[in-house]
Amino acid sequence: MPQAITAFLESTGFEDAIRNAISLGGDSDTLAAITGSIAEATYGIPDDIRDKALSYLDQPLRDAYQRWEAYLVGRGAAKR
């Protein structure tokens, strides 16, 4: 966990934070997931990265994601 925080603190943006975490090696997928969660809260997720990630989902999963996002935005818990 401290490595994930360090990867975030030394970053200049969302993608940079993820790259920092991956470059640490070890359990890099877990470190990147934790770092990404922290970075998203600060930087947001760039549209190009968000769109690329969503493009890998099949339509039912994409629909479920969009309903969840709309629910969160409606509650004031998330911004798009």
Backbone torsions as a table, in degrees:
resi	resn	phi	psi	omega
1	MET	NA	-44.2	178.5
2	PRO	-57.9	-34.3	179.3
3	GLN	-64.3	-38.9	179.6
4	ALA	-64.5	-40.3	178.7
5	ILE	-66.5	-42.1	177.9
6	THR	-62.4	-43.2	178.5
7	ALA	-58.1	-39.9	177.2
8	PHE	-68.8	-49.2	-175.5
9	LEU	-61.5	-27.8	-179.7
10	GLU	-92.6	9.5	-175.9
11	SER	-96.7	162.3	176.8
12	THR	-114.4	-1.4	-179.2
13	GLY	-177.0	178.2	-177.0
14	PHE	-59.5	-54.3	-177.6
15	GLU	-63.2	-39.7	178.4
16	ASP	-60.7	-40.2	178.6
17	ALA	-61.6	-45.8	179.1
18	ILE	-62.3	-45.1	179.5
19	ARG	-62.1	-40.5	176.6
20	ASN	-58.4	-45.7	-178.3
21	ALA	-63.8	-43.7	-179.3
22	ILE	-63.9	-37.2	-176.7
23	SER	-68.7	-14.3	179.3
24	LEU	-70.9	-22.5	-177.9
25	GLY	76.3	-164.0	-178.0
26	GLY	67.2	-135.5	-179.9
27	ASP	-82.9	62.7	-169.5
28	SER	-66.3	-28.9	179.1
29	ASP	-67.5	-39.2	177.6
30	THR	-69.5	-43.7	177.9
31	LEU	-60.2	-42.2	179.8
32	ALA	-66.7	-36.5	177.8
33	ALA	-64.2	-43.7	179.4
34	ILE	-67.6	-46.9	179.3
35	THR	-60.8	-41.9	179.5
36	GLY	-61.7	-37.2	177.8
37	SER	-65.0	-41.4	178.3
38	ILE	-67.9	-45.6	-177.7
39	ALA	-64.1	-37.6	179.7
40	GLU	-61.0	-39.0	-179.5
41	ALA	-66.4	-27.2	-178.4
42	THR	-95.9	-49.4	-172.9
43	TYR	-97.4	-20.3	-168.1
44	GLY	77.8	172.2	177.6
45	ILE	-103.4	123.4	179.1
46	PRO	-57.9	142.9	-176.8
47	ASP	-56.1	-39.8	-177.9
48	ASP	-64.5	-38.2	178.4
49	ILE	-71.2	-43.7	178.1
50	ARG	-58.9	-48.5	-177.9
51	ASP	-63.2	-40.5	179.0
52	LYS	-64.5	-44.4	179.0
53	ALA	-61.6	-44.2	179.9
54	LEU	-65.5	-28.7	-179.0
55	SER	-66.0	-19.8	178.9
56	TYR	-82.3	-13.3	-179.3
57	LEU	-84.2	142.9	172.4
58	ASP	-73.0	166.9	-172.0
59	GLN	-58.5	-43.5	178.8
60	PRO	-60.1	-39.8	177.7
61	LEU	-68.9	-38.9	177.8
62	ARG	-63.0	-41.8	177.7
63	ASP	-61.7	-43.8	179.1
64	ALA	-62.1	-42.6	177.7
65	TYR	-60.4	-45.5	-177.8
66	GLN	-65.4	-37.0	175.9
67	ARG	-65.3	-42.4	179.2
68	TRP	-63.4	-44.4	178.9
69	GLU	-61.9	-43.5	178.8
70	ALA	-62.4	-39.8	177.8
71	TYR	-61.2	-47.3	-179.3
72	LEU	-64.6	-42.4	179.1
73	VAL	-63.5	-40.2	178.5
74	GLY	-62.4	-30.4	178.6
75	ARG	-87.3	-3.2	-178.4
76	GLY	78.1	14.0	-175.9
77	ALA	-91.2	-10.6	-178.1
78	ALA	-150.4	152.8	176.2
79	LYS	-120.5	146.5	176.0
80	ARG	-110.6	NA	NA
